[in-house]
Amino acid sequence: MKKSIQLLVAAIALASVTWGTSYAQSATNSLQAGSTNEDGIVIKSNNGVSGVVNEKAERNFKKDYYKASGVEWSTLQDNSLMCRFSMNNIPYRAFYTPQGRWKYTVSSYDAGKLDKRIYDDIKSVYFNSSIVFVNQIDRVNGTPVYIVEIQDEKSIKKLRVDDEGMGIVEELVKQ
């Protein structure tokens, strides 16, 4: 379980680095590479050829994220599905199995939107650090994992915070 969480954390960290540029690029290219269904949802696959969204995934998505806007579906290389969207000015990525079952959702935001308890836990240990960015991973079992980027005058750290505690995932020393 811990190893799968570590792999998930690494994937999310990589995705968070590329989120801003890839989301802007995909939004620009989506009209060229995909098609739009009757609900106005952009559909595209990993090779840029439009495809059909799994009906079960779309039904689950609409039930859970009925206030979503800017919805864009993509088929990943392993045939799982990713849906990018936003709600309340927060970007989200929801991931589904090829059979349409929800796996997890990642939301990305700044410190101002971070749960106060998590914020206080981080600041109690890293009181001289600023919280720069948060990726919240909501999982099937209901307990979120937070990947939090903090920095101070000497370093930048990525922390993993969940119900088991807090730990450093990555640390970069400023030069």
ABEGO torsion letter per residue (X at the ends): XAAAAAAAAAAAAAAAAAAAAAAAAAAAAAAAABBBBAAGBBBBBAAGBBBBBBAAAAAAAAAABAABBGBBBBBBAAGBBBBBBBBGGBBBBBBBBAAGBBABBBBBBBAAABBAAAAAAAAAABAABBBABBBBBBBAAGBBBBBBBBBBAABBBBBBBBAAEBBBABBBBBX
